[in-house]
Protein backbone atom coordinates (compact mmCIF):
# COMPACT_ATOMS: atom_id res chain seq x y z
CA UNK A 1 0.00 0.00 0.00
CA UNK A 2 1.47 3.35 -1.06
CA UNK A 3 1.29 6.47 1.09
CA UNK A 4 -1.50 7.85 -1.11
CA UNK A 5 -3.48 4.59 -0.85
CA UNK A 6 -3.00 4.64 2.91
CA UNK A 7 -4.21 8.24 3.13
CA UNK A 8 -7.25 7.51 0.97
CA UNK A 9 -8.15 4.51 3.09
CA UNK A 10 -7.91 6.63 6.24
CA UNK A 11 -10.25 9.23 4.69
CA UNK A 12 -12.82 6.53 3.90
CA UNK A 13 -12.54 5.02 7.37
CA UNK A 14 -12.91 8.46 8.94
CA UNK A 15 -16.19 9.16 7.16
CA UNK A 16 -17.72 5.93 8.45
CA UNK A 17 -16.29 6.49 11.93
CA UNK A 18 -17.48 10.08 12.27
CA UNK A 19 -20.91 9.92 10.64
CA UNK A 20 -22.26 6.41 11.24
CA UNK A 21 -25.44 6.39 13.30
CA UNK A 22 -24.92 2.96 14.86
CA UNK A 23 -22.81 3.76 17.95
CA UNK A 24 -21.31 0.26 18.21
CA UNK A 25 -19.16 0.61 15.11
CA UNK A 26 -18.71 -2.07 12.45
CA UNK A 27 -15.28 -3.26 13.63
CA UNK A 28 -16.49 -3.64 17.22
CA UNK A 29 -19.52 -5.53 15.96
CA UNK A 30 -17.35 -7.93 13.93
CA UNK A 31 -15.17 -8.69 16.96
CA UNK A 32 -18.31 -9.34 19.02
CA UNK A 33 -19.66 -11.79 16.43
CA UNK A 34 -16.34 -13.63 16.17
CA UNK A 35 -16.22 -14.48 19.88
CA UNK A 36 -12.55 -15.43 19.66
CA UNK A 37 -11.46 -17.61 22.57
CA UNK A 38 -7.99 -18.08 24.02
CA UNK A 39 -5.01 -19.77 22.35
CA UNK A 40 -6.08 -19.35 18.73
CA UNK A 41 -3.91 -18.86 15.66
CA UNK A 42 -5.59 -16.14 13.60
CA UNK A 43 -4.85 -14.99 10.04
CA UNK A 44 -6.27 -11.84 8.49
CA UNK A 45 -5.95 -11.42 4.74
CA UNK A 46 -5.96 -7.86 3.41
CA UNK A 47 -5.71 -6.21 6.82
CA UNK A 48 -5.44 -2.64 5.48
CA UNK A 49 -4.79 -0.31 8.41
CA UNK A 50 -5.31 -3.04 11.01
CA UNK A 51 -8.43 -1.25 12.26
CA UNK A 52 -10.22 -4.47 13.20
CA UNK A 53 -7.69 -5.10 15.97
CA UNK A 54 -7.31 -1.65 17.51
CA UNK A 55 -10.54 -1.84 19.48
CA UNK A 56 -9.49 -4.27 22.20
CA UNK A 57 -6.70 -6.56 23.35
CA UNK A 58 -6.32 -9.99 21.78
CA UNK A 59 -7.57 -12.90 23.90
CA UNK A 60 -4.93 -14.63 26.04
CA UNK A 61 -2.30 -16.67 24.13
CA UNK A 62 -3.77 -15.85 20.72
CA UNK A 63 -1.33 -15.35 17.87
CA UNK A 64 -2.41 -12.94 15.14
CA UNK A 65 -0.81 -12.76 11.69
CA UNK A 66 -1.84 -9.72 9.67
CA UNK A 67 -1.23 -9.73 5.93
CA UNK A 68 -1.57 -7.32 3.04
CA UNK A 69 0.19 -6.59 -0.24
CA UNK A 70 2.56 -4.00 1.22
CA UNK A 71 6.16 -5.17 1.77
CA UNK A 72 6.36 -2.91 4.83
CA UNK A 73 3.90 -2.74 7.72
CA UNK A 74 1.27 -0.18 6.62
CA UNK A 75 0.58 0.96 10.20
CA UNK A 76 2.07 0.92 13.69
CA UNK A 77 1.89 -2.64 15.04
CA UNK A 78 2.23 -1.21 18.55
CA UNK A 79 -1.37 0.02 18.21
CA UNK A 80 -2.50 -3.59 18.59
CA UNK A 81 -2.26 -5.19 22.02
CA UNK A 82 -1.15 -8.80 21.89
CA UNK A 83 1.04 -11.26 20.00
CA UNK A 84 0.82 -9.83 16.48
CA UNK A 85 3.09 -10.01 13.43
CA UNK A 86 2.84 -8.79 9.84
CA UNK A 87 3.70 -10.42 6.52
CA UNK A 88 3.30 -9.40 2.90
CA UNK A 89 0.88 -11.83 1.21
CA UNK A 90 -1.05 -11.65 -2.07
CA UNK A 91 -4.44 -13.28 -1.44
CA UNK A 92 -4.82 -13.89 -5.19
CA UNK A 93 -2.00 -16.44 -5.09
CA UNK A 94 -1.30 -19.69 -3.26
CA UNK A 95 -1.14 -18.82 0.43
CA UNK A 96 2.40 -19.36 1.80
CA UNK A 97 1.29 -21.51 4.74
CA UNK A 98 1.14 -25.21 5.52
CA UNK A 99 -2.15 -27.11 5.54
CA UNK A 100 -4.27 -26.71 8.69
CA UNK A 101 -2.19 -23.91 10.18
CA UNK A 102 -4.86 -21.49 11.46
CA UNK A 103 -7.92 -21.76 13.69
CA UNK A 104 -9.45 -18.59 12.24
CA UNK A 105 -9.09 -16.77 8.91
CA UNK A 106 -10.59 -13.34 8.27
CA UNK A 107 -11.24 -11.42 5.04
CA UNK A 108 -12.77 -8.05 5.95
CA UNK A 109 -14.18 -6.39 2.80
CA UNK A 110 -11.63 -8.23 0.67
CA UNK A 111 -13.22 -11.02 -1.37
CA UNK A 112 -14.92 -8.76 -3.92
CA UNK A 113 -11.49 -7.39 -4.91
CA UNK A 114 -10.03 -10.80 -5.75
CA UNK A 115 -9.32 -12.12 -9.25
CA UNK A 116 -10.64 -15.63 -8.54
CA UNK A 117 -12.73 -15.87 -5.36
CA UNK A 118 -13.20 -19.64 -5.64
CA UNK A 119 -9.45 -20.26 -5.80
CA UNK A 120 -8.78 -18.11 -2.72
CA UNK A 121 -11.61 -19.77 -0.78
CA UNK A 122 -10.10 -23.19 -1.43
CA UNK A 123 -6.74 -21.87 -0.25
CA UNK A 124 -8.37 -20.50 2.91
CA UNK A 125 -10.01 -23.85 3.55
CA UNK A 126 -6.67 -25.59 3.06
CA UNK A 127 -4.86 -23.51 5.71
CA UNK A 128 -7.71 -23.80 8.23
CA UNK A 129 -7.70 -26.59 10.82
CA UNK A 130 -10.46 -29.19 10.59
CA UNK A 131 -12.79 -27.24 12.88
CA UNK A 132 -11.62 -23.81 11.67
CA UNK A 133 -13.82 -20.78 11.03
CA UNK A 134 -13.68 -18.28 8.19
CA UNK A 135 -15.12 -14.80 8.69
CA UNK A 136 -15.79 -12.65 5.63
CA UNK A 137 -17.54 -9.30 5.37
CA UNK A 138 -19.15 -7.61 2.40
CA UNK A 139 -21.85 -5.18 1.28
CA UNK A 140 -25.42 -5.60 0.10
CA UNK A 141 -26.35 -4.64 -3.46
CA UNK A 142 -28.12 -1.50 -2.21
CA UNK A 143 -25.26 -0.35 0.01
CA UNK A 144 -24.79 3.46 -0.07
CA UNK A 145 -27.18 3.77 -3.01
CA UNK A 146 -27.88 7.45 -2.25
CA UNK A 147 -24.20 8.21 -2.74
CA UNK A 148 -23.85 6.01 -5.83
CA UNK A 149 -26.81 7.77 -7.46
CA UNK A 150 -24.63 10.85 -7.19
CA UNK A 151 -21.18 9.51 -8.07
CA UNK A 152 -22.18 6.81 -10.57
CA UNK A 153 -20.27 4.09 -8.74
CA UNK A 154 -21.72 0.61 -8.22
CA UNK A 155 -21.27 -1.83 -5.36
CA UNK A 156 -19.20 -4.82 -6.59
CA UNK A 157 -21.61 -7.61 -7.49
CA UNK A 158 -19.25 -10.61 -7.47
CA UNK A 159 -19.51 -11.14 -3.71
CA UNK A 160 -22.45 -9.53 -1.87
CA UNK A 161 -24.79 -10.26 1.02
CA UNK A 162 -27.24 -11.57 -1.56
CA UNK A 163 -24.98 -14.11 -3.32
CA UNK A 164 -22.31 -14.75 -0.69
CA UNK A 165 -23.98 -17.78 0.88
CA UNK A 166 -24.03 -19.74 -2.38
CA UNK A 167 -20.41 -18.80 -3.17
CA UNK A 168 -19.12 -19.80 0.26
CA UNK A 169 -21.25 -22.97 0.45
CA UNK A 170 -19.36 -24.36 -2.55
CA UNK A 171 -16.29 -24.64 -0.28
CA UNK A 172 -17.50 -24.59 3.33
CA UNK A 173 -19.96 -26.97 4.97
CA UNK A 174 -21.84 -24.49 7.15
CA UNK A 175 -22.40 -20.81 6.29
CA UNK A 176 -24.34 -18.28 8.36
CA UNK A 177 -25.00 -14.61 7.60
CA UNK A 178 -25.35 -11.82 10.15
CA UNK A 179 -26.29 -8.31 9.04
CA UNK A 180 -25.22 -4.98 10.50
CA UNK A 181 -27.73 -2.12 10.39
CA UNK A 182 -26.46 1.43 10.02
CA UNK A 183 -26.60 4.65 8.02
CA UNK A 184 -24.37 7.65 7.45
CA UNK A 185 -25.70 11.12 8.27
CA UNK A 186 -22.98 13.38 6.92
CA UNK A 187 -23.25 16.95 8.22
CA UNK A 188 -20.03 18.37 6.73
CA UNK A 189 -19.98 18.64 2.91
CA UNK A 190 -16.21 18.53 2.63
CA UNK A 191 -16.03 15.18 4.43
CA UNK A 192 -18.23 13.59 1.76
CA UNK A 193 -16.46 15.38 -1.07
CA UNK A 194 -13.08 14.18 0.24
CA UNK A 195 -14.46 10.64 0.46
CA UNK A 196 -15.59 10.62 -3.18
CA UNK A 197 -12.28 12.10 -4.32
CA UNK A 198 -10.40 9.10 -2.91
CA UNK A 199 -11.63 7.10 -5.92
CA UNK A 200 -12.76 9.61 -8.58
CA UNK A 201 -12.91 13.29 -9.49
CA UNK A 202 -16.13 14.94 -8.37
CA UNK A 203 -17.76 17.57 -10.56
CA UNK A 204 -18.56 21.06 -9.34
CA UNK A 205 -22.22 20.26 -10.01
CA UNK A 206 -22.16 17.33 -7.59
CA UNK A 207 -20.22 19.30 -4.99
CA UNK A 208 -23.02 21.87 -5.14
CA UNK A 209 -25.67 19.12 -4.79
CA UNK A 210 -23.99 17.84 -1.63
CA UNK A 211 -23.75 21.32 -0.12
CA UNK A 212 -27.37 22.13 -0.98
CA UNK A 213 -28.64 18.82 0.45
CA UNK A 214 -26.87 19.40 3.76
CA UNK A 215 -27.88 23.08 3.91
CA UNK A 216 -31.54 22.17 3.32
CA UNK A 217 -31.87 19.00 5.43
CA UNK A 218 -29.00 19.25 7.91
CA UNK A 219 -27.31 16.10 6.61
CA UNK A 220 -26.71 13.92 3.57
CA UNK A 221 -28.13 10.52 4.61
CA UNK A 222 -26.74 7.31 3.14
CA UNK A 223 -28.07 3.82 3.91
CA UNK A 224 -25.46 1.17 4.68
CA UNK A 225 -26.10 -2.54 4.14
CA UNK A 226 -23.23 -4.77 5.16
CA UNK A 227 -22.72 -7.95 7.09
CA UNK A 228 -20.59 -10.89 8.14
CA UNK A 229 -20.53 -14.46 6.84
CA UNK A 230 -19.42 -17.09 9.36
CA UNK A 231 -18.23 -20.22 7.53
CA UNK A 232 -17.21 -23.52 9.11
CA UNK A 233 -14.75 -25.86 7.42
C-alpha positions in Angstrom: 0.0 0.0 0.0 1.5 3.4 -1.1 1.3 6.5 1.1 -1.5 7.9 -1.1 -3.5 4.6 -0.9 -3.0 4.6 2.9 -4.2 8.2 3.1 -7.3 7.5 1.0 -8.2 4.5 3.1 -7.9 6.6 6.2 -10.3 9.2 4.7 -12.8 6.5 3.9 -12.5 5.0 7.4 -12.9 8.5 8.9 -16.2 9.2 7.2 -17.7 5.9 8.4 -16.3 6.5 11.9 -17.5 10.1 12.3 -20.9 9.9 10.6 -22.3 6.4 11.2 -25.4 6.4 13.3 -24.9 3.0 14.9 -22.8 3.8 17.9 -21.3 0.3 18.2 -19.2 0.6 15.1 -18.7 -2.1 12.4 -15.3 -3.3 13.6 -16.5 -3.6 17.2 -19.5 -5.5 16.0 -17.3 -7.9 13.9 -15.2 -8.7 17.0 -18.3 -9.3 19.0 -19.7 -11.8 16.4 -16.3 -13.6 16.2 -16.2 -14.5 19.9 -12.5 -15.4 19.7 -11.5 -17.6 22.6 -8.0 -18.1 24.0 -5.0 -19.8 22.3 -6.1 -19.4 18.7 -3.9 -18.9 15.7 -5.6 -16.1 13.6 -4.9 -15.0 10.0 -6.3 -11.8 8.5 -5.9 -11.4 4.7 -6.0 -7.9 3.4 -5.7 -6.2 6.8 -5.4 -2.6 5.5 -4.8 -0.3 8.4 -5.3 -3.0 11.0 -8.4 -1.2 12.3 -10.2 -4.5 13.2 -7.7 -5.1 16.0 -7.3 -1.7 17.5 -10.5 -1.8 19.5 -9.5 -4.3 22.2 -6.7 -6.6 23.4 -6.3 -10.0 21.8 -7.6 -12.9 23.9 -4.9 -14.6 26.0 -2.3 -16.7 24.1 -3.8 -15.8 20.7 -1.3 -15.4 17.9 -2.4 -12.9 15.1 -0.8 -12.8 11.7 -1.8 -9.7 9.7 -1.2 -9.7 5.9 -1.6 -7.3 3.0 0.2 -6.6 -0.2 2.6 -4.0 1.2 6.2 -5.2 1.8 6.4 -2.9 4.8 3.9 -2.7 7.7 1.3 -0.2 6.6 0.6 1.0 10.2 2.1 0.9 13.7 1.9 -2.6 15.0 2.2 -1.2 18.6 -1.4 0.0 18.2 -2.5 -3.6 18.6 -2.3 -5.2 22.0 -1.1 -8.8 21.9 1.0 -11.3 20.0 0.8 -9.8 16.5 3.1 -10.0 13.4 2.8 -8.8 9.8 3.7 -10.4 6.5 3.3 -9.4 2.9 0.9 -11.8 1.2 -1.1 -11.6 -2.1 -4.4 -13.3 -1.4 -4.8 -13.9 -5.2 -2.0 -16.4 -5.1 -1.3 -19.7 -3.3 -1.1 -18.8 0.4 2.4 -19.4 1.8 1.3 -21.5 4.7 1.1 -25.2 5.5 -2.1 -27.1 5.5 -4.3 -26.7 8.7 -2.2 -23.9 10.2 -4.9 -21.5 11.5 -7.9 -21.8 13.7 -9.5 -18.6 12.2 -9.1 -16.8 8.9 -10.6 -13.3 8.3 -11.2 -11.4 5.0 -12.8 -8.0 6.0 -14.2 -6.4 2.8 -11.6 -8.2 0.7 -13.2 -11.0 -1.4 -14.9 -8.8 -3.9 -11.5 -7.4 -4.9 -10.0 -10.8 -5.8 -9.3 -12.1 -9.2 -10.6 -15.6 -8.5 -12.7 -15.9 -5.4 -13.2 -19.6 -5.6 -9.5 -20.3 -5.8 -8.8 -18.1 -2.7 -11.6 -19.8 -0.8 -10.1 -23.2 -1.4 -6.7 -21.9 -0.2 -8.4 -20.5 2.9 -10.0 -23.9 3.6 -6.7 -25.6 3.1 -4.9 -23.5 5.7 -7.7 -23.8 8.2 -7.7 -26.6 10.8 -10.5 -29.2 10.6 -12.8 -27.2 12.9 -11.6 -23.8 11.7 -13.8 -20.8 11.0 -13.7 -18.3 8.2 -15.1 -14.8 8.7 -15.8 -12.6 5.6 -17.5 -9.3 5.4 -19.1 -7.6 2.4 -21.9 -5.2 1.3 -25.4 -5.6 0.1 -26.3 -4.6 -3.5 -28.1 -1.5 -2.2 -25.3 -0.3 0.0 -24.8 3.5 -0.1 -27.2 3.8 -3.0 -27.9 7.4 -2.2 -24.2 8.2 -2.7 -23.9 6.0 -5.8 -26.8 7.8 -7.5 -24.6 10.9 -7.2 -21.2 9.5 -8.1 -22.2 6.8 -10.6 -20.3 4.1 -8.7 -21.7 0.6 -8.2 -21.3 -1.8 -5.4 -19.2 -4.8 -6.6 -21.6 -7.6 -7.5 -19.2 -10.6 -7.5 -19.5 -11.1 -3.7 -22.4 -9.5 -1.9 -24.8 -10.3 1.0 -27.2 -11.6 -1.6 -25.0 -14.1 -3.3 -22.3 -14.7 -0.7 -24.0 -17.8 0.9 -24.0 -19.7 -2.4 -20.4 -18.8 -3.2 -19.1 -19.8 0.3 -21.2 -23.0 0.4 -19.4 -24.4 -2.5 -16.3 -24.6 -0.3 -17.5 -24.6 3.3 -20.0 -27.0 5.0 -21.8 -24.5 7.2 -22.4 -20.8 6.3 -24.3 -18.3 8.4 -25.0 -14.6 7.6 -25.3 -11.8 10.1 -26.3 -8.3 9.0 -25.2 -5.0 10.5 -27.7 -2.1 10.4 -26.5 1.4 10.0 -26.6 4.6 8.0 -24.4 7.6 7.4 -25.7 11.1 8.3 -23.0 13.4 6.9 -23.2 16.9 8.2 -20.0 18.4 6.7 -20.0 18.6 2.9 -16.2 18.5 2.6 -16.0 15.2 4.4 -18.2 13.6 1.8 -16.5 15.4 -1.1 -13.1 14.2 0.2 -14.5 10.6 0.5 -15.6 10.6 -3.2 -12.3 12.1 -4.3 -10.4 9.1 -2.9 -11.6 7.1 -5.9 -12.8 9.6 -8.6 -12.9 13.3 -9.5 -16.1 14.9 -8.4 -17.8 17.6 -10.6 -18.6 21.1 -9.3 -22.2 20.3 -10.0 -22.2 17.3 -7.6 -20.2 19.3 -5.0 -23.0 21.9 -5.1 -25.7 19.1 -4.8 -24.0 17.8 -1.6 -23.8 21.3 -0.1 -27.4 22.1 -1.0 -28.6 18.8 0.5 -26.9 19.4 3.8 -27.9 23.1 3.9 -31.5 22.2 3.3 -31.9 19.0 5.4 -29.0 19.3 7.9 -27.3 16.1 6.6 -26.7 13.9 3.6 -28.1 10.5 4.6 -26.7 7.3 3.1 -28.1 3.8 3.9 -25.5 1.2 4.7 -26.1 -2.5 4.1 -23.2 -4.8 5.2 -22.7 -7.9 7.1 -20.6 -10.9 8.1 -20.5 -14.5 6.8 -19.4 -17.1 9.4 -18.2 -20.2 7.5 -17.2 -23.5 9.1 -14.7 -25.9 7.4 
